[in-house]
Amino acid sequence: MPDEPGTLPDEPGTLPDEPGTLLFPRDGLARWSELHGGIDPHGTVLLARWLRVVQALAVPVARAGVPPDAVTATGVTVALAAPVLVRAPGGGPGAAAASAAVLVSSLLDGLDGAVAQLSDRVSSHGRTLDSACDRVAELAGFAALGLAGGARWWALGALAAAGLGVEGARVALDRHLSVTAWERPSRSILTAVGLSAVAARLPGAGAITTVVGLGLAGVGVAQFVWAVRRSGALDPSRSAVPGGAVGSSRRAGR
């Protein structure tokens, strides 16, 4: 095990003292689990596959010496372009471009953490920046969806509140606790699909997006509340539940 949070065990052939050298953990998913309170990504097939894809894409980016913070900044910048693209002349094409921007931003969100791990640049600063930019990017996506007429504003407010509530509770409790149905990827996919439906002028797209979104958010919040109760996170006498705390994640960064 590494002596300091955020460091990775050296592998044969790596030269950690040389600038730009990548540190490869034996199992990237195990490293992700370590940084997320011991959650097993194999428990969700799509999550495990997504993480492997992101980690593979991160290798050339890390080799090029791109700082993780630069990836984070690019991601939020792309997300902020979504509401602007919706208002572009043409209506449909603007919504389609905004959908693409939301998906690219979500991909970059996963990429920055993977780059940080590979280049041994994980830090508490990086985690804070990443989390803040994620929330801004999500709100930009919801704004784009609302401007495009892809969902009611009150519903988008509820969806944003559910996401912010869960993420805020994780920070306050210093625990990640579980993977729910209403995580960053599912929020991004819903937004992107909703925008694509607007671009395709599908009848009833807004109502469907609203119903599906509220359903996912409701299930996600319920899953998180259940995880909090089951872990005893609100019980001071059980504040150090093994595998539940994300203190290592907070110290290590992304």
C-alpha positions in Angstrom: 0.0 0.0 0.0 1.3 3.5 -0.7 2.4 5.5 2.3 0.7 8.7 1.3 -2.9 9.3 0.2 -3.1 9.8 -3.6 0.0 7.8 -4.5 -0.1 4.6 -6.5 2.1 1.6 -6.1 5.0 1.4 -8.5 4.9 -1.2 -11.2 7.8 -2.8 -12.9 9.2 -0.6 -15.6 7.8 2.7 -14.2 10.1 5.5 -13.4 8.2 7.7 -10.9 11.1 10.1 -10.4 11.0 11.2 -14.0 8.5 13.9 -15.1 5.7 12.6 -17.2 6.0 9.0 -16.2 2.7 7.3 -15.6 1.9 5.2 -12.6 -0.3 2.2 -13.5 -2.2 0.5 -10.7 -2.6 -3.3 -11.1 -6.4 -2.8 -11.2 -7.8 0.5 -12.2 -11.2 -0.4 -10.9 -9.7 -1.3 -7.5 -8.1 2.1 -7.4 -11.4 3.7 -8.2 -13.0 1.7 -5.4 -10.4 2.8 -3.0 -11.0 6.5 -3.8 -14.8 6.0 -3.5 -15.2 4.6 0.0 -14.8 0.9 -1.0 -17.7 0.8 -3.4 -17.4 -2.2 -5.8 -17.8 -1.0 -9.4 -18.3 -4.6 -10.5 -21.7 -4.5 -8.8 -22.9 -2.3 -11.7 -22.0 -3.7 -15.1 -22.4 -0.4 -16.9 -20.3 1.4 -14.3 -17.4 -1.1 -14.6 -17.4 -0.9 -18.4 -17.6 2.9 -18.3 -14.6 3.2 -16.0 -12.5 0.9 -18.2 -13.3 3.0 -21.3 -12.4 6.2 -19.5 -9.2 4.8 -18.1 -8.2 3.6 -21.5 -8.9 7.1 -23.0 -6.9 8.7 -20.2 -3.7 7.0 -21.0 -2.7 9.1 -24.1 -3.9 12.3 -22.4 -1.8 11.6 -19.3 1.2 10.7 -21.5 0.9 14.0 -23.2 1.3 15.7 -19.8 -2.1 17.4 -19.8 -2.9 18.5 -16.2 -6.1 17.1 -14.7 -7.3 20.6 -13.9 -7.1 21.5 -17.6 -9.4 18.6 -18.4 -11.8 19.7 -15.7 -11.8 23.3 -16.9 -12.4 22.1 -20.5 -15.3 20.0 -19.4 -17.2 22.7 -17.6 -16.5 25.2 -20.5 -18.0 22.7 -22.9 -21.0 22.3 -20.6 -21.5 26.0 -20.4 -21.7 26.2 -24.1 -24.9 24.0 -24.1 -27.4 26.7 -23.2 -25.8 29.0 -25.8 -26.0 26.4 -28.5 -29.7 25.9 -27.8 -30.4 29.5 -28.6 -28.4 29.2 -31.9 -30.4 29.9 -35.1 -32.2 26.8 -36.4 -33.7 25.4 -33.2 -33.2 21.7 -33.8 -29.5 21.8 -34.8 -28.9 23.9 -31.7 -30.5 21.3 -29.4 -28.5 18.5 -31.1 -25.2 20.4 -30.6 -26.2 21.1 -27.0 -26.8 17.4 -26.5 -23.3 16.6 -27.9 -21.8 19.2 -25.6 -23.5 17.6 -22.5 -22.1 14.2 -23.4 -18.6 15.4 -24.1 -18.6 17.3 -20.8 -19.6 14.2 -19.0 -16.8 12.2 -20.6 -14.3 14.8 -19.6 -15.6 14.7 -16.1 -14.6 11.0 -15.9 -11.4 11.6 -17.8 -9.9 14.2 -15.4 -9.9 11.8 -12.4 -8.4 9.0 -14.5 -5.7 11.3 -15.7 -4.9 12.4 -12.2 -4.6 8.8 -11.0 -2.3 7.8 -13.9 -0.1 10.8 -13.6 0.0 10.7 -9.8 -1.6 14.1 -9.5 -4.5 13.3 -7.2 -5.2 16.0 -4.6 -7.8 17.5 -2.4 -7.7 20.6 -4.5 -8.4 18.5 -7.6 -11.4 16.8 -5.9 -12.9 20.2 -4.8 -12.4 21.8 -8.2 -13.9 18.7 -9.9 -16.9 18.6 -7.7 -17.7 22.3 -8.1 -17.3 22.1 -11.9 -19.5 19.0 -12.0 -22.4 20.9 -10.3 -22.0 23.9 -12.6 -21.9 21.6 -15.6 -25.1 19.8 -14.5 -26.9 23.1 -14.0 -25.8 24.3 -17.4 -27.2 21.1 -18.9 -30.5 21.4 -17.2 -30.7 25.1 -18.2 -30.1 24.0 -21.9 -32.9 21.4 -21.6 -35.3 24.0 -20.1 -34.5 26.6 -22.8 -35.0 24.0 -25.5 -38.5 23.2 -24.1 -37.4 19.6 -23.3 -38.8 19.6 -19.7 -40.8 21.9 -17.4 -38.7 24.3 -15.3 -40.3 23.1 -12.0 -39.3 19.5 -12.9 -35.7 20.5 -13.8 -35.5 22.4 -10.4 -36.5 19.2 -8.7 -34.0 17.1 -10.6 -31.2 19.6 -9.9 -32.2 19.7 -6.2 -32.1 15.9 -5.9 -28.6 15.7 -7.4 -27.3 18.6 -5.4 -28.9 17.2 -2.3 -27.2 13.8 -2.6 -23.8 15.2 -3.5 -24.0 17.8 -0.7 -24.9 15.1 1.8 -21.9 13.1 0.7 -19.6 16.0 1.4 -21.3 16.7 4.7 -21.1 13.1 5.8 -17.6 12.6 4.3 -19.0 9.4 2.8 -19.9 8.2 -0.7 -21.9 5.3 0.6 -23.4 3.9 -2.6 -23.9 4.2 -6.3 -27.5 5.3 -7.0 -29.8 5.6 -10.0 -29.3 9.3 -10.0 -25.5 9.8 -10.4 -23.7 12.3 -12.7 -23.7 9.9 -15.7 -27.5 9.2 -15.5 -28.2 12.9 -15.1 -26.0 13.7 -18.1 -27.6 11.0 -20.3 -31.1 12.1 -19.4 -30.2 15.7 -20.3 -28.6 14.6 -23.6 -31.4 12.3 -24.6 -33.9 15.0 -23.8 -32.1 17.5 -25.9 -31.8 15.0 -28.8 -35.6 14.4 -28.6 -36.2 18.1 -28.9 -33.9 18.2 -31.9 -35.8 15.4 -33.5 -39.1 17.1 -32.7 -40.5 13.9 -31.1 -44.0 14.4 -29.8 -44.4 14.3 -26.0 -40.6 14.3 -25.6 -40.8 16.8 -22.7 -43.3 14.8 -20.8 -41.4 11.6 -21.2 -38.1 13.3 -20.1 -39.8 14.7 -17.1 -41.4 11.4 -16.0 -38.2 9.4 -16.5 -36.1 12.0 -14.8 -38.3 12.3 -11.7 -38.5 8.5 -11.5 -34.7 8.1 -11.6 -34.2 11.0 -9.1 -36.8 9.5 -6.8 -35.2 6.1 -6.9 -31.7 7.6 -6.5 -32.6 9.7 -3.4 -34.4 6.7 -1.8 -31.3 4.5 -2.4 -29.0 7.1 -0.9 -31.3 7.6 2.2 -31.4 3.8 2.7 -27.6 3.6 2.4 -27.3 6.4 5.0 -29.6 4.6 7.4 -28.0 1.2 6.9 -24.5 2.5 7.4 -25.3 4.4 10.6 -23.7 7.5 9.1 -25.8 9.7 11.3 -24.9 7.8 14.4 -21.7 9.4 16.0 -20.9 6.1 17.7 -20.6 4.5 14.2 -18.8 7.3 12.5 -15.9 5.1 11.4 -17.8 2.3 9.6 -15.3 0.3 7.5 -15.8 0.8 3.8 -18.3 3.6 4.3 -16.1 6.7 4.7 -14.8 8.6 1.8 -12.1 10.4 3.9 -9.5 8.7 1.7 -11.3 9.9 -1.4 -11.5 13.5 0.0 -7.8 13.5 0.9 -6.7 11.7 -2.3 -8.7 14.0 -4.6 -10.8 13.0 -7.5 
